[in-house]
Amino acid sequence: MEKRNKMKSCIKKYDISREYFFDEGCFITELSNTPDDREVSIARVRVEPGKTTQWHCLQGVTERYVILEGIGSAEVGNLGPQAVNVGDTVMIPPGERQRISNMGENSLIFLAICSPRFEKSVYVEIRGI
């Protein structure tokens, strides 16, 4: 029998105190990531000035970065570094290597929208690149 999404109507309040450092090299605030909504997760990601996240991929998960603040350089798959600015969307297919650098003087902030939802078990660090 097919499992159905059991998401309920609600409003999730933003709480910056829930921000945490993730091993990838950035700060994460989960905006929406619960088992009752398996179809998608949304996180606010913050990369400090001069920092670059670790090469990684997400197995079986499509990810999209929507740039909200700052300027950066995104690397996805075999694409060379690409400048990203406010309003840009970075499309990352499942299993594609990825990383992002903050090229500005202020924090680079973006939404990471994953489908299906992000779970730590899908995160794979890529070493030796």
C-alpha positions as CSV (number, residue, x, y, z in Angstrom):
1,M,0.0,0.0,0.0
2,E,1.3,3.5,-0.9
3,K,2.3,5.7,1.9
4,R,0.6,9.0,1.8
5,N,1.9,12.4,2.8
6,K,0.3,13.3,6.2
7,M,1.2,17.0,6.2
8,K,-1.2,19.1,8.1
9,S,-2.0,22.8,7.6
10,C,0.2,25.0,9.8
11,I,2.5,28.0,10.0
12,K,6.1,27.3,11.0
13,K,7.7,30.3,12.8
14,Y,11.3,31.2,11.9
15,D,13.6,30.9,14.9
16,I,17.2,32.0,14.4
17,S,18.2,30.4,17.7
18,R,17.8,27.0,16.0
19,E,20.7,27.7,13.6
20,Y,23.4,25.1,13.9
21,F,26.8,24.5,12.3
22,F,26.8,21.6,9.8
23,D,30.0,19.6,9.0
24,E,29.8,20.8,5.4
25,G,31.1,24.2,6.5
26,C,27.9,26.3,6.8
27,F,25.2,27.2,9.3
28,I,21.7,25.7,8.8
29,T,18.3,26.6,10.1
30,E,15.7,24.0,9.2
31,L,12.6,26.0,8.1
32,S,10.5,22.9,7.2
33,N,11.8,19.3,7.4
34,T,9.6,16.8,9.1
35,P,8.6,13.2,8.4
36,D,4.9,14.3,7.9
37,D,6.0,16.2,4.8
38,R,8.4,13.8,3.0
39,E,8.1,15.5,-0.4
40,V,10.2,18.6,0.4
41,S,12.4,20.2,3.0
42,I,13.5,23.9,3.2
43,A,16.5,25.2,5.0
44,R,18.1,28.6,5.4
45,V,21.8,28.2,4.8
46,R,24.5,30.8,5.8
47,V,28.1,30.7,4.6
48,E,30.5,33.1,6.3
49,P,32.6,35.5,4.2
50,G,35.6,33.8,2.6
51,K,34.3,30.3,3.3
52,T,33.6,27.4,0.9
53,T,31.5,24.4,1.7
54,Q,32.9,20.9,1.4
55,W,32.5,19.0,-1.9
56,H,29.5,16.7,-1.4
57,C,26.4,15.2,-3.1
58,L,23.0,14.1,-2.0
59,Q,22.0,10.6,-3.0
60,G,18.4,10.4,-4.4
61,V,17.6,14.0,-3.6
62,T,17.3,17.0,-5.9
63,E,18.4,20.2,-4.4
64,R,17.9,23.9,-5.3
65,Y,19.7,26.9,-3.9
66,V,17.8,30.2,-4.0
67,I,20.2,33.0,-3.3
68,L,18.6,35.5,-0.8
69,E,21.6,37.7,0.3
70,G,25.2,38.1,-0.7
71,I,27.3,37.0,-3.7
72,G,28.9,33.6,-4.3
73,S,30.4,31.1,-6.6
74,A,28.6,27.7,-7.1
75,E,30.2,24.6,-8.5
76,V,27.8,21.8,-9.6
77,G,28.7,18.6,-11.5
78,N,31.2,19.3,-14.2
79,L,30.3,23.0,-14.5
80,G,33.2,25.4,-13.6
81,P,32.6,28.0,-10.9
82,Q,29.5,30.1,-11.7
83,A,28.8,33.5,-10.1
84,V,25.6,33.6,-8.1
85,N,23.7,36.7,-6.8
86,V,20.4,37.5,-5.2
87,G,17.5,35.9,-7.0
88,D,19.6,33.2,-8.7
89,T,18.6,29.5,-8.4
90,V,21.2,26.8,-8.5
91,M,19.7,23.4,-9.7
92,I,21.5,20.3,-8.4
93,P,20.4,16.9,-9.7
94,P,20.6,13.9,-7.4
95,G,24.1,12.5,-6.9
96,E,25.8,15.6,-8.5
97,R,28.9,16.9,-6.7
98,Q,28.4,20.4,-5.4
99,R,29.9,23.2,-3.3
100,I,29.4,26.9,-2.9
101,S,31.8,29.8,-1.9
102,N,31.0,33.1,-0.3
103,M,32.8,35.7,-2.5
104,G,31.5,38.8,-0.6
105,E,32.2,40.7,2.6
106,N,28.9,39.7,4.3
107,S,27.2,36.3,4.8
108,L,25.9,34.4,1.8
109,I,22.4,33.3,2.6
110,F,20.2,31.0,0.6
111,L,17.4,28.6,0.8
112,A,18.2,24.9,0.2
113,I,15.0,23.3,-1.1
114,C,15.3,19.5,-1.3
115,S,12.9,16.9,-2.8
116,P,12.3,14.5,-1.4
117,R,13.2,16.0,2.0
118,F,16.8,16.1,3.2
119,E,17.9,13.5,5.8
120,K,21.5,13.3,7.0
121,S,21.7,9.7,5.6
122,V,21.6,11.1,2.0
123,Y,24.6,13.4,2.5
124,V,27.9,12.1,1.1
125,E,31.1,14.0,1.5
126,I,33.4,13.8,-1.5
127,R,37.1,13.8,-0.7
128,G,40.1,14.1,-3.0
129,I,38.8,16.6,-5.5
